[in-house]
Amino acid sequence: MANIKSAKKRILVNAKRAERNKAIKSKVKTMIKKVETAIAAGDKELAKENLTVAVSEIDKACSKGVIHKNTAARKVSRLAKKVNNMA
């Protein structure tokens, strides 16, 4: 354990931020899975609805600095491509 007061605070702050980042990343993954399950089921309407929610969550994660903007763009692009290529 750290002895210096500022180091103790950094430990607490880092733990709090890690927890927040973990929750945000988890939510993004869940939304992506929802889109992919809708695609697998062949339900284009549900896939489109879930896509808008997923894109929103990915953008939020990007704006909060949890994921890089290029990573966010790549995830959105791949999801949109999958939805658009549905029969």
C-alpha positions as CSV (number, residue, x, y, z in Angstrom):
1,M,0.0,0.0,0.0
2,A,1.2,3.5,-0.8
3,N,2.4,5.8,2.0
4,I,2.0,9.2,0.3
5,K,-1.5,10.8,0.5
6,S,-1.6,11.6,-3.2
7,A,-0.6,8.1,-4.2
8,K,-3.4,6.7,-2.0
9,K,-5.9,9.0,-3.8
10,R,-4.6,7.9,-7.2
11,I,-5.2,4.3,-6.3
12,L,-8.8,5.1,-5.3
13,V,-9.4,7.2,-8.4
14,N,-7.9,4.7,-10.7
15,A,-10.1,1.9,-9.2
16,K,-13.2,4.0,-9.6
17,R,-12.4,4.9,-13.3
18,A,-11.5,1.3,-14.1
19,E,-14.9,0.2,-12.7
20,R,-16.6,2.8,-14.8
21,N,-14.7,1.9,-18.0
22,K,-15.5,-1.8,-17.4
23,A,-19.2,-1.1,-17.1
24,I,-19.2,1.0,-20.3
25,K,-17.3,-1.5,-22.3
26,S,-19.6,-4.3,-21.1
27,K,-22.6,-2.3,-22.2
28,V,-21.1,-1.7,-25.6
29,K,-20.4,-5.5,-26.0
30,T,-24.0,-6.3,-24.9
31,M,-25.5,-4.0,-27.5
32,I,-23.3,-5.4,-30.2
33,K,-24.4,-8.9,-29.3
34,K,-28.0,-7.8,-29.5
35,V,-27.5,-6.6,-33.1
36,E,-25.7,-9.8,-34.0
37,T,-28.3,-12.1,-32.5
38,A,-31.0,-10.2,-34.5
39,I,-28.9,-10.6,-37.7
40,A,-28.5,-14.4,-36.9
41,A,-32.3,-14.7,-36.4
42,G,-32.9,-12.9,-39.7
43,D,-35.0,-10.1,-38.2
44,K,-34.0,-7.0,-40.1
45,E,-36.3,-4.6,-38.3
46,L,-35.0,-5.6,-34.9
47,A,-31.4,-5.5,-36.2
48,K,-31.9,-1.9,-37.4
49,E,-33.5,-0.8,-34.1
50,N,-30.7,-2.5,-32.1
51,L,-28.1,-1.0,-34.4
52,T,-29.2,2.6,-33.6
53,V,-28.9,1.8,-29.9
54,A,-25.6,0.1,-30.3
55,V,-24.2,3.1,-32.3
56,S,-25.4,5.5,-29.6
57,E,-23.6,3.4,-26.9
58,I,-20.4,3.1,-28.9
59,D,-20.4,6.9,-29.5
60,K,-20.9,7.6,-25.8
61,A,-18.0,5.2,-24.9
62,C,-15.9,7.1,-27.5
63,S,-16.8,10.5,-26.2
64,K,-16.0,9.4,-22.6
65,G,-12.6,8.2,-23.7
66,V,-13.2,4.6,-22.9
67,I,-12.5,3.5,-26.5
68,H,-10.5,5.2,-29.2
69,K,-12.4,7.0,-32.0
70,N,-11.0,4.8,-34.7
71,T,-12.1,1.7,-32.7
72,A,-15.6,3.2,-32.4
73,A,-15.7,4.0,-36.1
74,R,-14.6,0.4,-37.0
75,K,-17.2,-1.2,-34.7
76,V,-20.0,1.0,-36.1
77,S,-18.9,0.4,-39.7
78,R,-18.8,-3.4,-39.3
79,L,-22.2,-3.6,-37.6
80,A,-23.8,-1.3,-40.2
81,K,-22.2,-3.4,-43.0
82,K,-23.6,-6.6,-41.4
83,V,-27.1,-5.2,-41.1
84,N,-27.1,-3.7,-44.7
85,N,-26.0,-7.1,-46.1
86,M,-28.9,-9.0,-44.7
87,A,-31.1,-10.7,-47.3
